Amino acid sequence: MVADDALDRVLKLLASPPVRPEVSHGYLDLLGEEGTHDTLAQRLMRSSGLPRIYEQVWRPVLFGLAKGGPLGPSTDQEYALARAWLDLAATPGATVLDVACGPGNVTRALAEGVTDGGLVIGADASATMLSRAVADTPASAPGTAEVAYVRCDAADLPFADAAFDAVCCYGGLYLFADPWAALASMARVLRPGGRLVVLTTHRPGLPLLGPGLAAVSGATGIRMFGARELTEGLGAAGFSAVRRRSHGLMQLAGATRP
Ligand SMILES: C[S@@+](CC[C@H](N)C(=O)[O-])C[C@H]1O[C@@H](n2cnc3c(N)ncnc32)[C@H](O)[C@@H]1O
């Protein structure tokens, strides 16, 4: 549930706060009837079934396979890496944005690394994912960060410039109609010196895999990013100090807003 004081804090971070905020579903809805573009993957994200199995079954199985099985980082290691690359331990009371938060699994993991007085906002376009995020997120205990959720489009984040200390985007970039606009939007809402961490797909430089991956990508709407494509895209969006590592068909990147 978006607690009243957390909602007030979210409204203060918006570039243009609505006159009558729509919060009847437990998250701040800034999209209304608007949807994201229509691919097979996006339809699944908006379905009522996927949010129920996403965190416990879908993500561990599919991300696990894509990361190379036991050779890749575990889910907990992914989450720990996000907290470390975002430098949350050195940012007391941080204000953090989790873009494409889905059912809030990463949002809650980020909140574990944020100290009292901090705020972690999960942002997503899917109403069904956000309903699940609200249901699965306990009220913040004393001494922990507050968590709130906002329904919005990653390519046009509704927050004021430099509103956040850190931005995370795990498992979302490959679904967006315009991932480069989304990265530019994330750079805009980060304060100078603020950190970004991204987990997305990786197109390995193996020519034999190319046609198969292109076919899957075309059929599902899941974009595969080359290694240089991602680092160059981060640079073009205004980020510096880019670091990157790949694990099978997934890659992680960290960067700083100068
Ligand atoms: C696979 S889930 C990722 C959940 C979580 N971040 C994780 O790593 O497990 C991807 C999410 O991206 C969201 N999404 C897709 N396009 C979006 C957009 N344009 N703006 C905001 N969220 C979007 C979907 O609704 C979905 O909940």
The ligand as an ORCA input file, in Angstrom:
! r2SCAN-3c Opt
* xyz 0 1
  C      10.384     -8.694    -16.474
  S       9.635     -7.451    -15.481
  C      11.014     -6.946    -14.490
  C      10.714     -6.984    -13.021
  C      11.924     -6.750    -12.131
  N      12.541     -5.474    -12.393
  C      12.933     -7.852    -12.252
  O      14.097     -7.614    -12.625
  O      12.597     -8.996    -11.959
  C       9.549     -6.164    -16.680
  C       8.584     -5.055    -16.337
  O       8.763     -3.966    -17.259
  C       7.535     -3.304    -17.348
  N       7.512     -2.403    -18.508
  C       7.541     -2.730    -19.809
  N       7.503     -1.624    -20.575
  C       7.456     -0.564    -19.734
  C       7.432      0.841    -19.915
  N       7.451      1.388    -21.137
  N       7.408      1.623    -18.831
  C       7.397      1.084    -17.579
  N       7.432     -0.246    -17.336
  C       7.464     -1.062    -18.406
  C       6.545     -4.456    -17.475
  O       5.236     -4.042    -17.196
  C       7.119     -5.458    -16.464
  O       6.487     -5.352    -15.226
*
